Amino acid sequence: MSRRLVLAAALAASFLAPCAAFAQDFAVTNATVATGDGGEPIANGTVLVRGGKVVAAGAGVAVPAGVQTVDGSGKWVTPGLFSAVTDLGLWDVEGVDDSNDTSADKSPFNAALDVVPALNPASEHIGVSREGGVTRASVTPFNAESIFAGQGALVDLGADPAMVVKGRAFQYVELGESGGRLAGGSRVAAHAALRNALREAREAVALQPGAQRQGDVLLTREDALALGRVIDGTQALYVGVERAADIRSVLALRAEFPKLDLVLVGATEGWLVASEIAAAQVPVITNPMHDLPASFEMLAATMSNVGRMKKAGVKVAIGMFAGSDQPRYAPQQAGNLVALGRIQGATGLSWGEALAAITSVPAEISGLGGKAGILAPGAAGDVVLWDGDPLELSSAPVAVWIDGVKQPLGNRQSRLRERYKDLDETYQPKAYAW
């Protein structure tokens, strides 16, 4: 092989290799450390990362000789934020169809749709979210003409081309009011469509190679095979649902399909059936700011929803970041739940619980428990250094590492800010003299 080909192969390998190959050994010292496990912050703590993994975090951590240290005096350290159920990497300009891959309203497929080929690691929204402390996410497609949106992926937000951590990680289906509308005008139609699809999937995966599907068939072969992984529980089924009665109907699906790995998305009235959700051991991903009856399926909306479900034993994550509700707003939403706990009659979260709801809990729901969203031995070296309490609106990241690799924090928004914040007004047109 020529020297030129060897060099080209080496360069290609460098772009495709995992971030851990270039990970730094470093330690952040003298900082307030919040590990993301639900506990309270630790003063004068240290986080040690080696080989792209967290080695230790907390008080009294010894830093080996030769390891680069970052002085965190007056600062806070947390795991990277995990944005659950988001559209990161699927669009550039929301209103421009050619740049928007969040849904496919003219496709003959639905459950078989897979977001991975459309993900764009160079999307400006990735950089903006990374600067906000977001290091990982679960990216979902959105519904078009079917109750099935397709298959989502787990990604990291590192500044490199290899963003996919796990493809086809979950299937998303929409029920409730939206599902009823998509299925033909009623919840009855949505549940009939869902159960029929799961039954067709069960029959399709049971066929011998080369055998033909028999009887009435409503799904394409690819859609049926995609749902086969949902039937056997190897792929999670994320269900968009809000009303308490609809949540009960979703939980009842396990009577016929006992292996379903269910995750409730939305669950605005979840607090009304919190004990039933907890007994079924089904986790919830929700937007905690839904506190008004925006629709008939949200009549019992309250900001105490998350706190009440958590109190009942439900595993609850803050998520559903799409469009203008950006992933970087997660700390603000978590902070609101901490403040809510100080209001008489309301149910919020403790500081540690609120941070966990945007770090370790969504990571655990996504199948990355102990591997992301937490500063614990063996977890990914996703570390964020903040200039203050991360749940305070005035705080911002000053450094972000993903898999132990320090990340660039600049993006188009920050460059425009720097360009125009000190604009010389000497040569402004007279019309703008005011």
TALIN-V159834 format. One line per field, one symbol per residue. burial: b if it has 24 or more other ideal C-beta (glycine too) atoms within 12 Angstrom, else e. A space follows every 50 residues. Layout:
# TALIN-V159834
burial = ???
This chain:
# TALIN-V159834
burial = eeeeeeeeeeeeeeeeebbbebbbbbbbbbbbbbbbbbbebbeebbbbbb ebbbbbbbeebebeeebebbebeebbbbbbbbbbbbbbbbbeeeeeeeeb bbbbeeeebbbbbbbbebbbbebbbbbbbbbbbbbbbbbbbbbbebbbbb bbbbbbbbbbebbbbbbbbbbbbbbbbbbbebbeeebeebbebbbbbbbb bbbbbeeeeeeebeeeebbbbebbbbbbbbbeeebbbbbbbbbbbbbbbb bbbeeebeebbbbbbbbbbbbbbbebbbebebbbbbbbbbeeeeeebbeb bbbbbbbbbbebebbbbbbbbbeebbbbbbbbbbbbbbebbeeeebbbbb bbbbbbbbbbbbbbbbbbbebbbbbbeebbbbbbbbebbbbeeebbbbbb bbbbbbbebebeeeeeeeeeeeeeeeeeeeeeee
